[in-house]
Amino acid sequence: MKKRKEIIYECSICKFKYKTKSLAKKCHDWCRKYKSCNINITKYAVK
Ligand SMILES: [Zn+2]
């Protein structure tokens, strides 16, 4: 039985993965705008 479903959201630019869609979106917006990573966002990335 598989009940637990882990959904991981990935930033399509830097490929960091996040547990929430909003974090992935934040990262994506940042990456697109600044073409670099924001440590305040990437610290939430899933390893
Ligand atoms: Zn990113």
mmCIF file of the protein (N, C-alpha, C, O) and its ligand, coordinates in Angstrom:
data_MODEL
# 
_entry.id   MODEL 
# 
loop_
_entity.id 
_entity.type 
_entity.pdbx_number_of_molecules 
1 polymer     1 
2 non-polymer 1 
# 
_entity_poly.entity_id                      1 
_entity_poly.type                           'polypeptide(L)' 
_entity_poly.nstd_linkage                   no 
_entity_poly.nstd_monomer                   no 
_entity_poly.pdbx_seq_one_letter_code       MKKRKEIIYECSICKFKYKTKSLAKKCHDWCRKYKSCNINITKYAVK 
_entity_poly.pdbx_seq_one_letter_code_can   MKKRKEIIYECSICKFKYKTKSLAKKCHDWCRKYKSCNINITKYAVK 
_entity_poly.pdbx_strand_id                 A 
# 
loop_
_entity_poly_seq.entity_id 
_entity_poly_seq.num 
_entity_poly_seq.mon_id 
_entity_poly_seq.hetero 
1 1  MET n 
1 2  LYS n 
1 3  LYS n 
1 4  ARG n 
1 5  LYS n 
1 6  GLU n 
1 7  ILE n 
1 8  ILE n 
1 9  TYR n 
1 10 GLU n 
1 11 CYS n 
1 12 SER n 
1 13 ILE n 
1 14 CYS n 
1 15 LYS n 
1 16 PHE n 
1 17 LYS n 
1 18 TYR n 
1 19 LYS n 
1 20 THR n 
1 21 LYS n 
1 22 SER n 
1 23 LEU n 
1 24 ALA n 
1 25 LYS n 
1 26 LYS n 
1 27 CYS n 
1 28 HIS n 
1 29 ASP n 
1 30 TRP n 
1 31 CYS n 
1 32 ARG n 
1 33 LYS n 
1 34 TYR n 
1 35 LYS n 
1 36 SER n 
1 37 CYS n 
1 38 ASN n 
1 39 ILE n 
1 40 ASN n 
1 41 ILE n 
1 42 THR n 
1 43 LYS n 
1 44 TYR n 
1 45 ALA n 
1 46 VAL n 
1 47 LYS n 
# 
loop_
_struct_asym.id 
_struct_asym.entity_id 
A 1 
B 2 
# 
loop_
_chem_comp.id 
_chem_comp.type 
_chem_comp.mon_nstd_flag 
ALA 'L-peptide linking' y 
ARG 'L-peptide linking' y 
ASN 'L-peptide linking' y 
ASP 'L-peptide linking' y 
CYS 'L-peptide linking' y 
GLU 'L-peptide linking' y 
HIS 'L-peptide linking' y 
ILE 'L-peptide linking' y 
LEU 'L-peptide linking' y 
LYS 'L-peptide linking' y 
MET 'L-peptide linking' y 
PHE 'L-peptide linking' y 
SER 'L-peptide linking' y 
THR 'L-peptide linking' y 
TRP 'L-peptide linking' y 
TYR 'L-peptide linking' y 
VAL 'L-peptide linking' y 
ZN  non-polymer         . 
# 
_pdbx_entity_nonpoly.entity_id   2 
_pdbx_entity_nonpoly.name        ? 
_pdbx_entity_nonpoly.comp_id     ZN 
# 
_pdbx_nonpoly_scheme.asym_id         B 
_pdbx_nonpoly_scheme.entity_id       2 
_pdbx_nonpoly_scheme.mon_id          ZN 
_pdbx_nonpoly_scheme.ndb_seq_num     1 
_pdbx_nonpoly_scheme.pdb_seq_num     101 
_pdbx_nonpoly_scheme.auth_seq_num    101 
_pdbx_nonpoly_scheme.pdb_mon_id      ZN 
_pdbx_nonpoly_scheme.auth_mon_id     ZN 
_pdbx_nonpoly_scheme.pdb_strand_id   A 
_pdbx_nonpoly_scheme.pdb_ins_code    . 
# 
loop_
_atom_site.group_PDB 
_atom_site.id 
_atom_site.type_symbol 
_atom_site.label_atom_id 
_atom_site.label_alt_id 
_atom_site.label_comp_id 
_atom_site.label_asym_id 
_atom_site.label_entity_id 
_atom_site.label_seq_id 
_atom_site.pdbx_PDB_ins_code 
_atom_site.Cartn_x 
_atom_site.Cartn_y 
_atom_site.Cartn_z 
_atom_site.occupancy 
_atom_site.B_iso_or_equiv 
_atom_site.pdbx_formal_charge 
_atom_site.auth_seq_id 
_atom_site.auth_comp_id 
_atom_site.auth_asym_id 
_atom_site.auth_atom_id 
_atom_site.pdbx_PDB_model_num 
ATOM   1   N  N  . MET A 1 1  ? 0.844  -1.207 0.000   1.00 0.00 ? 1   MET A N  1 
ATOM   2   C  CA . MET A 1 1  ? 0.000  0.000  0.000   1.00 0.00 ? 1   MET A CA 1 
ATOM   3   C  C  . MET A 1 1  ? 0.876  1.254  0.000   1.00 0.00 ? 1   MET A C  1 
ATOM   4   O  O  . MET A 1 1  ? 1.770  1.426  0.829   1.00 0.00 ? 1   MET A O  1 
ATOM   5   N  N  . LYS A 1 2  ? 0.592  2.069  -0.916  1.00 0.00 ? 2   LYS A N  1 
ATOM   6   C  CA . LYS A 1 2  ? 1.330  3.328  -0.984  1.00 0.00 ? 2   LYS A CA 1 
ATOM   7   C  C  . LYS A 1 2  ? 0.393  4.470  -0.691  1.00 0.00 ? 2   LYS A C  1 
ATOM   8   O  O  . LYS A 1 2  ? -0.435 4.866  -1.512  1.00 0.00 ? 2   LYS A O  1 
ATOM   9   N  N  . LYS A 1 3  ? 0.551  4.976  0.486   1.00 0.00 ? 3   LYS A N  1 
ATOM   10  C  CA . LYS A 1 3  ? -0.330 6.081  0.844   1.00 0.00 ? 3   LYS A CA 1 
ATOM   11  C  C  . LYS A 1 3  ? 0.417  7.404  0.833   1.00 0.00 ? 3   LYS A C  1 
ATOM   12  O  O  . LYS A 1 3  ? -0.120 8.446  0.457   1.00 0.00 ? 3   LYS A O  1 
ATOM   13  N  N  . ARG A 1 4  ? 1.667  7.329  1.256   1.00 0.00 ? 4   ARG A N  1 
ATOM   14  C  CA . ARG A 1 4  ? 2.450  8.548  1.340   1.00 0.00 ? 4   ARG A CA 1 
ATOM   15  C  C  . ARG A 1 4  ? 3.000  8.917  -0.042  1.00 0.00 ? 4   ARG A C  1 
ATOM   16  O  O  . ARG A 1 4  ? 3.680  8.130  -0.701  1.00 0.00 ? 4   ARG A O  1 
ATOM   17  N  N  . LYS A 1 5  ? 2.693  10.081 -0.427  1.00 0.00 ? 5   LYS A N  1 
ATOM   18  C  CA . LYS A 1 5  ? 3.145  10.533 -1.737  1.00 0.00 ? 5   LYS A CA 1 
ATOM   19  C  C  . LYS A 1 5  ? 3.958  11.806 -1.559  1.00 0.00 ? 5   LYS A C  1 
ATOM   20  O  O  . LYS A 1 5  ? 3.452  12.837 -1.114  1.00 0.00 ? 5   LYS A O  1 
ATOM   21  N  N  . GLU A 1 6  ? 5.190  11.708 -1.908  1.00 0.00 ? 6   GLU A N  1 
ATOM   22  C  CA . GLU A 1 6  ? 6.021  12.892 -1.781  1.00 0.00 ? 6   GLU A CA 1 
ATOM   23  C  C  . GLU A 1 6  ? 6.118  13.620 -3.105  1.00 0.00 ? 6   GLU A C  1 
ATOM   24  O  O  . GLU A 1 6  ? 6.624  13.103 -4.101  1.00 0.00 ? 6   GLU A O  1 
ATOM   25  N  N  . ILE A 1 7  ? 5.630  14.796 -3.075  1.00 0.00 ? 7   ILE A N  1 
ATOM   26  C  CA . ILE A 1 7  ? 5.702  15.597 -4.292  1.00 0.00 ? 7   ILE A CA 1 
ATOM   27  C  C  . ILE A 1 7  ? 6.832  16.611 -4.150  1.00 0.00 ? 7   ILE A C  1 
ATOM   28  O  O  . ILE A 1 7  ? 6.891  17.387 -3.197  1.00 0.00 ? 7   ILE A O  1 
ATOM   29  N  N  . ILE A 1 8  ? 7.694  16.574 -5.103  1.00 0.00 ? 8   ILE A N  1 
ATOM   30  C  CA . ILE A 1 8  ? 8.835  17.478 -5.082  1.00 0.00 ? 8   ILE A CA 1 
ATOM   31  C  C  . ILE A 1 8  ? 8.732  18.425 -6.279  1.00 0.00 ? 8   ILE A C  1 
ATOM   32  O  O  . ILE A 1 8  ? 8.489  18.023 -7.417  1.00 0.00 ? 8   ILE A O  1 
ATOM   33  N  N  . TYR A 1 9  ? 8.924  19.666 -5.965  1.00 0.00 ? 9   TYR A N  1 
ATOM   34  C  CA . TYR A 1 9  ? 8.866  20.674 -7.024  1.00 0.00 ? 9   TYR A CA 1 
ATOM   35  C  C  . TYR A 1 9  ? 10.276 21.110 -7.372  1.00 0.00 ? 9   TYR A C  1 
ATOM   36  O  O  . TYR A 1 9  ? 11.090 21.386 -6.491  1.00 0.00 ? 9   TYR A O  1 
ATOM   37  N  N  . GLU A 1 10 ? 10.549 21.169 -8.623  1.00 0.00 ? 10  GLU A N  1 
ATOM   38  C  CA . GLU A 1 10 ? 11.894 21.491 -9.070  1.00 0.00 ? 10  GLU A CA 1 
ATOM   39  C  C  . GLU A 1 10 ? 11.937 22.814 -9.811  1.00 0.00 ? 10  GLU A C  1 
ATOM   40  O  O  . GLU A 1 10 ? 11.074 23.121 -10.634 1.00 0.00 ? 10  GLU A O  1 
ATOM   41  N  N  . CYS A 1 11 ? 12.957 23.582 -9.500  1.00 0.00 ? 11  CYS A N  1 
ATOM   42  C  CA . CYS A 1 11 ? 13.184 24.799 -10.269 1.00 0.00 ? 11  CYS A CA 1 
ATOM   43  C  C  . CYS A 1 11 ? 13.813 24.378 -11.594 1.00 0.00 ? 11  CYS A C  1 
ATOM   44  O  O  . CYS A 1 11 ? 14.875 23.755 -11.621 1.00 0.00 ? 11  CYS A O  1 
ATOM   45  N  N  . SER A 1 12 ? 13.160 24.717 -12.664 1.00 0.00 ? 12  SER A N  1 
ATOM   46  C  CA . SER A 1 12 ? 13.623 24.224 -13.968 1.00 0.00 ? 12  SER A CA 1 
ATOM   47  C  C  . SER A 1 12 ? 14.890 24.930 -14.426 1.00 0.00 ? 12  SER A C  1 
ATOM   48  O  O  . SER A 1 12 ? 15.501 24.520 -15.413 1.00 0.00 ? 12  SER A O  1 
ATOM   49  N  N  . ILE A 1 13 ? 15.287 25.971 -13.735 1.00 0.00 ? 13  ILE A N  1 
ATOM   50  C  CA . ILE A 1 13 ? 16.499 26.691 -14.134 1.00 0.00 ? 13  ILE A CA 1 
ATOM   51  C  C  . ILE A 1 13 ? 17.723 26.180 -13.385 1.00 0.00 ? 13  ILE A C  1 
ATOM   52  O  O  . ILE A 1 13 ? 18.713 25.798 -14.009 1.00 0.00 ? 13  ILE A O  1 
ATOM   53  N  N  . CYS A 1 14 ? 17.668 26.169 -12.079 1.00 0.00 ? 14  CYS A N  1 
ATOM   54  C  CA . CYS A 1 14 ? 18.850 25.753 -11.319 1.00 0.00 ? 14  CYS A CA 1 
ATOM   55  C  C  . CYS A 1 14 ? 18.786 24.305 -10.849 1.00 0.00 ? 14  CYS A C  1 
ATOM   56  O  O  . CYS A 1 14 ? 19.768 23.760 -10.346 1.00 0.00 ? 14  CYS A O  1 
ATOM   57  N  N  . LYS A 1 15 ? 17.618 23.689 -11.019 1.00 0.00 ? 15  LYS A N  1 
ATOM   58  C  CA . LYS A 1 15 ? 17.420 22.268 -10.682 1.00 0.00 ? 15  LYS A CA 1 
ATOM   59  C  C  . LYS A 1 15 ? 17.407 21.961 -9.186  1.00 0.00 ? 15  LYS A C  1 
ATOM   60  O  O  . LYS A 1 15 ? 17.493 20.802 -8.781  1.00 0.00 ? 15  LYS A O  1 
ATOM   61  N  N  . PHE A 1 16 ? 17.302 22.984 -8.392  1.00 0.00 ? 16  PHE A N  1 
ATOM   62  C  CA . PHE A 1 16 ? 17.097 22.726 -6.978  1.00 0.00 ? 16  PHE A CA 1 
ATOM   63  C  C  . PHE A 1 16 ? 15.674 22.217 -6.786  1.00 0.00 ? 16  PHE A C  1 
ATOM   64  O  O  . PHE A 1 16 ? 14.760 22.567 -7.532  1.00 0.00 ? 16  PHE A O  1 
ATOM   65  N  N  . LYS A 1 17 ? 15.514 21.378 -5.760  1.00 0.00 ? 17  LYS A N  1 
ATOM   66  C  CA . LYS A 1 17 ? 14.196 20.790 -5.530  1.00 0.00 ? 17  LYS A CA 1 
ATOM   67  C  C  . LYS A 1 17 ? 13.612 21.270 -4.213  1.00 0.00 ? 17  LYS A C  1 
ATOM   68  O  O  . LYS A 1 17 ? 14.312 21.441 -3.215  1.00 0.00 ? 17  LYS A O  1 
ATOM   69  N  N  . TYR A 1 18 ? 12.306 21.479 -4.246  1.00 0.00 ? 18  TYR A N  1 
ATOM   70  C  CA . TYR A 1 18 ? 11.632 22.010 -3.066  1.00 0.00 ? 18  TYR A CA 1 
ATOM   71  C  C  . TYR A 1 18 ? 10.389 21.203 -2.724  1.00 0.00 ? 18  TYR A C  1 
ATOM   72  O  O  . TYR A 1 18 ? 9.793  20.530 -3.565  1.00 0.00 ? 18  TYR A O  1 
ATOM   73  N  N  . LYS A 1 19 ? 10.028 21.300 -1.451  1.00 0.00 ? 19  LYS A N  1 
ATOM   74  C  CA . LYS A 1 19 ? 8.861  20.559 -1.006  1.00 0.00 ? 19  LYS A CA 1 
ATOM   75  C  C  . LYS A 1 19 ? 7.567  21.290 -1.282  1.00 0.00 ? 19  LYS A C  1 
ATOM   76  O  O  . LYS A 1 19 ? 6.496  20.684 -1.297  1.00 0.00 ? 19  LYS A O  1 
ATOM   77  N  N  . THR A 1 20 ? 7.660  22.582 -1.500  1.00 0.00 ? 20  THR A N  1 
ATOM   78  C  CA . THR A 1 20 ? 6.439  23.331 -1.783  1.00 0.00 ? 20  THR A CA 1 
ATOM   79  C  C  . THR A 1 20 ? 6.545  24.028 -3.131  1.00 0.00 ? 20  THR A C  1 
ATOM   80  O  O  . THR A 1 20 ? 7.626  24.377 -3.607  1.00 0.00 ? 20  THR A O  1 
ATOM   81  N  N  . LYS A 1 21 ? 5.392  24.209 -3.712  1.00 0.00 ? 21  LYS A N  1 
ATOM   82  C  CA . LYS A 1 21 ? 5.323  24.832 -5.028  1.00 0.00 ? 21  LYS A CA 1 
ATOM   83  C  C  . LYS A 1 21 ? 5.742  26.292 -4.956  1.00 0.00 ? 21  LYS A C  1 
ATOM   84  O  O  . LYS A 1 21 ? 6.378  26.819 -5.870  1.00 0.00 ? 21  LYS A O  1 
ATOM   85  N  N  . SER A 1 22 ? 5.371  26.942 -3.842  1.00 0.00 ? 22  SER A N  1 
ATOM   86  C  CA . SER A 1 22 ? 5.671  28.366 -3.725  1.00 0.00 ? 22  SER A CA 1 
ATOM   87  C  C  . SER A 1 22 ? 7.176  28.615 -3.631  1.00 0.00 ? 22  SER A C  1 
ATOM   88  O  O  . SER A 1 22 ? 7.682  29.607 -4.154  1.00 0.00 ? 22  SER A O  1 
ATOM   89  N  N  . LEU A 1 23 ? 7.882  27.711 -2.963  1.00 0.00 ? 23  LEU A N  1 
ATOM   90  C  CA . LEU A 1 23 ? 9.337  27.859 -2.885  1.00 0.00 ? 23  LEU A CA 1 
ATOM   91  C  C  . LEU A 1 23 ? 9.979  27.649 -4.250  1.00 0.00 ? 23  LEU A C  1 
ATOM   92  O  O  . LEU A 1 23 ? 10.888 28.379 -4.648  1.00 0.00 ? 23  LEU A O  1 
ATOM   93  N  N  . ALA A 1 24 ? 9.495  26.652 -4.947  1.00 0.00 ? 24  ALA A N  1 
ATOM   94  C  CA . ALA A 1 24 ? 10.029 26.383 -6.276  1.00 0.00 ? 24  ALA A CA 1 
ATOM   95  C  C  . ALA A 1 24 ? 9.763  27.558 -7.207  1.00 0.00 ? 24  ALA A C  1 
ATOM   96  O  O  . ALA A 1 24 ? 10.586 27.895 -8.058  1.00 0.00 ? 24  ALA A O  1 
ATOM   97  N  N  . LYS A 1 25 ? 8.618  28.166 -7.031  1.00 0.00 ? 25  LYS A N  1 
ATOM   98  C  CA . LYS A 1 25 ? 8.263  29.310 -7.869  1.00 0.00 ? 25  LYS A CA 1 
ATOM   99  C  C  . LYS A 1 25 ? 9.141  30.512 -7.540  1.00 0.00 ? 25  LYS A C  1 
ATOM   100 O  O  . LYS A 1 25 ? 9.607  31.226 -8.429  1.00 0.00 ? 25  LYS A O  1 
ATOM   101 N  N  . LYS A 1 26 ? 9.355  30.717 -6.249  1.00 0.00 ? 26  LYS A N  1 
ATOM   102 C  CA . LYS A 1 26 ? 10.226 31.802 -5.797  1.00 0.00 ? 26  LYS A CA 1 
ATOM   103 C  C  . LYS A 1 26 ? 11.601 31.652 -6.394  1.00 0.00 ? 26  LYS A C  1 
ATOM   104 O  O  . LYS A 1 26 ? 12.184 32.605 -6.911  1.00 0.00 ? 26  LYS A O  1 
ATOM   105 N  N  . CYS A 1 27 ? 12.108 30.440 -6.315  1.00 0.00 ? 27  CYS A N  1 
ATOM   106 C  CA . CYS A 1 27 ? 13.427 30.151 -6.842  1.00 0.00 ? 27  CYS A CA 1 
ATOM   107 C  C  . CYS A 1 27 ? 13.450 30.396 -8.343  1.00 0.00 ? 27  CYS A C  1 
ATOM   108 O  O  . CYS A 1 27 ? 14.366 31.028 -8.868  1.00 0.00 ? 27  CYS A O  1 
ATOM   109 N  N  . HIS A 1 28 ? 12.444 29.893 -9.018  1.00 0.00 ? 28  HIS A N  1 
ATOM   110 C  CA . HIS A 1 28 ? 12.385 30.042 -10.460 1.00 0.00 ? 28  HIS A CA 1 
ATOM   111 C  C  . HIS A 1 28 ? 12.348 31.519 -10.868 1.00 0.00 ? 28  HIS A C  1 
ATOM   112 O  O  . HIS A 1 28 ? 13.039 31.945 -11.794 1.00 0.00 ? 28  HIS A O  1 
ATOM   113 N  N  . ASP A 1 29 ? 11.523 32.283 -10.151 1.00 0.00 ? 29  ASP A N  1 
ATOM   114 C  CA . ASP A 1 29 ? 11.428 33.716 -10.450 1.00 0.00 ? 29  ASP A CA 1 
ATOM   115 C  C  . ASP A 1 29 ? 12.766 34.408 -10.231 1.00 0.00 ? 29  ASP A C  1 
ATOM   116 O  O  . ASP A 1 29 ? 13.186 35.254 -11.020 1.00 0.00 ? 29  ASP A O  1 
ATOM   117 N  N  . TRP A 1 30 ? 13.424 34.027 -9.139  1.00 0.00 ? 30  TRP A N  1 
ATOM   118 C  CA . TRP A 1 30 ? 14.723 34.619 -8.813  1.00 0.00 ? 30  TRP A CA 1 
ATOM   119 C  C  . TRP A 1 30 ? 15.753 34.249 -9.868  1.00 0.00 ? 30  TRP A C  1 
ATOM   120 O  O  . TRP A 1 30 ? 16.486 35.107 -10.361 1.00 0.00 ? 30  TRP A O  1 
ATOM   121 N  N  . CYS A 1 31 ? 15.806 32.981 -10.208 1.00 0.00 ? 31  CYS A N  1 
ATOM   122 C  CA . CYS A 1 31 ? 16.792 32.500 -11.181 1.00 0.00 ? 31  CYS A CA 1 
ATOM   123 C  C  . CYS A 1 31 ? 16.622 33.194 -12.526 1.00 0.00 ? 31  CYS A C  1 
ATOM   124 O  O  . CYS A 1 31 ? 17.596 33.553 -13.187 1.00 0.00 ? 31  CYS A O  1 
ATOM   125 N  N  . ARG A 1 32 ? 15.377 33.373 -12.910 1.00 0.00 ? 32  ARG A N  1 
ATOM   126 C  CA . ARG A 1 32 ? 15.096 33.988 -14.190 1.00 0.00 ? 32  ARG A CA 1 
ATOM   127 C  C  . ARG A 1 32 ? 15.505 35.459 -14.193 1.00 0.00 ? 32  ARG A C  1 
ATOM   128 O  O  . ARG A 1 32 ? 16.014 35.985 -15.182 1.00 0.00 ? 32  ARG A O  1 
ATOM   129 N  N  . LYS A 1 33 ? 15.269 36.091 -13.073 1.00 0.00 ? 33  LYS A N  1 
ATOM   130 C  CA . LYS A 1 33 ? 15.529 37.518 -12.960 1.00 0.00 ? 33  LYS A CA 1 
ATOM   131 C  C  . LYS A 1 33 ? 17.013 37.833 -12.808 1.00 0.00 ? 33  LYS A C  1 
ATOM   132 O  O  . LYS A 1 33 ? 17.555 38.705 -13.487 1.00 0.00 ? 33  LYS A O  1 
ATOM   133 N  N  . TYR A 1 34 ? 17.659 37.095 -11.895 1.00 0.00 ? 34  TYR A N  1 
ATOM   134 C  CA . TYR A 1 34 ? 19.023 37.446 -11.520 1.00 0.00 ? 34  TYR A CA 1 
ATOM   135 C  C  . TYR A 1 34 ? 20.070 36.477 -12.059 1.00 0.00 ? 34  TYR A C  1 
ATOM   136 O  O  . TYR A 1 34 ? 21.269 36.744 -11.977 1.00 0.00 ? 34  TYR A O  1 
ATOM   137 N  N  . LYS A 1 35 ? 19.613 35.347 -12.611 1.00 0.00 ? 35  LYS A N  1 
ATOM   138 C  CA . LYS A 1 35 ? 20.520 34.343 -13.150 1.00 0.00 ? 35  LYS A CA 1 
ATOM   139 C  C  . LYS A 1 35 ? 21.556 33.902 -12.112 1.00 0.00 ? 35  LYS A C  1 
ATOM   140 O  O  . LYS A 1 35 ? 22.710 33.626 -12.440 1.00 0.00 ? 35  LYS A O  1 
ATOM   141 N  N  . SER A 1 36 ? 21.123 33.843 -10.883 1.00 0.00 ? 36  SER A N  1 
ATOM   142 C  CA . SER A 1 36 ? 21.972 33.327 -9.820  1.00 0.00 ? 36  SER A CA 1 
ATOM   143 C  C  . SER A 1 36 ? 21.071 32.776 -8.730  1.00 0.00 ? 36  SER A C  1 
ATOM   144 O  O  . SER A 1 36 ? 19.852 32.946 -8.775  1.00 0.00 ? 36  SER A O  1 
ATOM   145 N  N  . CYS A 1 37 ? 21.672 32.114 -7.753  1.00 0.00 ? 37  CYS A N  1 
ATOM   146 C  CA . CYS A 1 37 ? 20.861 31.521 -6.712  1.00 0.00 ? 37  CYS A CA 1 
ATOM   147 C  C  . CYS A 1 37 ? 20.799 32.413 -5.483  1.00 0.00 ? 37  CYS A C  1 
ATOM   148 O  O  . CYS A 1 37 ? 21.773 33.062 -5.100  1.00 0.00 ? 37  CYS A O  1 
ATOM   149 N  N  . ASN A 1 38 ? 19.637 32.420 -4.891  1.00 0.00 ? 38  ASN A N  1 
ATOM   150 C  CA . ASN A 1 38 ? 19.440 33.154 -3.659  1.00 0.00 ? 38  ASN A CA 1 
ATOM   151 C  C  . ASN A 1 38 ? 19.578 32.176 -2.490  1.00 0.00 ? 38  ASN A C  1 
ATOM   152 O  O  . ASN A 1 38 ? 18.773 31.256 -2.338  1.00 0.00 ? 38  ASN A O  1 
ATOM   153 N  N  . ILE A 1 39 ? 20.592 32.385 -1.682  1.00 0.00 ? 39  ILE A N  1 
ATOM   154 C  CA . ILE A 1 39 ? 20.849 31.448 -0.572  1.00 0.00 ? 39  ILE A CA 1 
ATOM   155 C  C  . ILE A 1 39 ? 19.677 31.379 0.388   1.00 0.00 ? 39  ILE A C  1 
ATOM   156 O  O  . ILE A 1 39 ? 19.471 30.358 1.044   1.00 0.00 ? 39  ILE A O  1 
ATOM   157 N  N  . ASN A 1 40 ? 18.918 32.439 0.477   1.00 0.00 ? 40  ASN A N  1 
ATOM   158 C  CA . ASN A 1 40 ? 17.747 32.435 1.359   1.00 0.00 ? 40  ASN A CA 1 
ATOM   159 C  C  . ASN A 1 40 ? 16.626 31.561 0.822   1.00 0.00 ? 40  ASN A C  1 
ATOM   160 O  O  . ASN A 1 40 ? 15.706 31.204 1.557   1.00 0.00 ? 40  ASN A O  1 
ATOM   161 N  N  . ILE A 1 41 ? 16.700 31.223 -0.428  1.00 0.00 ? 41  ILE A N  1 
ATOM   162 C  CA . ILE A 1 41 ? 15.717 30.313 -1.020  1.00 0.00 ? 41  ILE A CA 1 
ATOM   163 C  C  . ILE A 1 41 ? 16.302 28.909 -1.102  1.00 0.00 ? 41  ILE A C  1 
ATOM   164 O  O  . ILE A 1 41 ? 15.642 27.932 -0.749  1.00 0.00 ? 41  ILE A O  1 
ATOM   165 N  N  . THR A 1 42 ? 17.532 28.817 -1.565  1.00 0.00 ? 42  THR A N  1 
ATOM   166 C  CA . THR A 1 42 ? 18.113 27.497 -1.783  1.00 0.00 ? 42  THR A CA 1 
ATOM   167 C  C  . THR A 1 42 ? 18.383 26.753 -0.474  1.00 0.00 ? 42  THR A C  1 
ATOM   168 O  O  . THR A 1 42 ? 18.582 25.539 -0.482  1.00 0.00 ? 42  THR A O  1 
ATOM   169 N  N  . LYS A 1 43 ? 18.390 27.463 0.630   1.00 0.00 ? 43  LYS A N  1 
ATOM   170 C  CA . LYS A 1 43 ? 18.576 26.754 1.908   1.00 0.00 ? 43  LYS A CA 1 
ATOM   171 C  C  . LYS A 1 43 ? 17.392 25.863 2.224   1.00 0.00 ? 43  LYS A C  1 
ATOM   172 O  O  . LYS A 1 43 ? 17.487 24.971 3.068   1.00 0.00 ? 43  LYS A O  1 
ATOM   173 N  N  . TYR A 1 44 ? 16.277 26.100 1.550   1.00 0.00 ? 44  TYR A N  1 
ATOM   174 C  CA . TYR A 1 44 ? 15.102 25.247 1.730   1.00 0.00 ? 44  TYR A CA 1 
ATOM   175 C  C  . TYR A 1 44 ? 15.062 24.090 0.748   1.00 0.00 ? 44  TYR A C  1 
ATOM   176 O  O  . TYR A 1 44 ? 14.142 23.272 0.763   1.00 0.00 ? 44  TYR A O  1 
ATOM   177 N  N  . ALA A 1 45 ? 16.062 24.037 -0.095  1.00 0.00 ? 45  ALA A N  1 
ATOM   178 C  CA . ALA A 1 45 ? 16.073 22.989 -1.115  1.00 0.00 ? 45  ALA A CA 1 
ATOM   179 C  C  . ALA A 1 45 ? 16.188 21.609 -0.480  1.00 0.00 ? 45  ALA A C  1 
ATOM   180 O  O  . ALA A 1 45 ? 16.803 21.439 0.573   1.00 0.00 ? 45  ALA A O  1 
ATOM   181 N  N  . VAL A 1 46 ? 15.595 20.644 -1.133  1.00 0.00 ? 46  VAL A N  1 
ATOM   182 C  CA . VAL A 1 46 ? 15.655 19.258 -0.683  1.00 0.00 ? 46  VAL A CA 1 
ATOM   183 C  C  . VAL A 1 46 ? 16.927 18.626 -1.242  1.00 0.00 ? 46  VAL A C  1 
ATOM   184 O  O  . VAL A 1 46 ? 17.238 18.752 -2.426  1.00 0.00 ? 46  VAL A O  1 
ATOM   185 N  N  . LYS A 1 47 ? 17.636 17.959 -0.376  1.00 0.00 ? 47  LYS A N  1 
ATOM   186 C  CA . LYS A 1 47 ? 18.890 17.363 -0.833  1.00 0.00 ? 47  LYS A CA 1 
ATOM   187 C  C  . LYS A 1 47 ? 18.686 15.993 -1.471  1.00 0.00 ? 47  LYS A C  1 
ATOM   188 O  O  . LYS A 1 47 ? 19.651 15.364 -1.906  1.00 0.00 ? 47  LYS A O  1 
HETATM 189 ZN ZN . ZN  B 2 .  ? 16.243 28.134 -9.129  1.00 0.00 2 101 ZN  A ZN 1 
# 
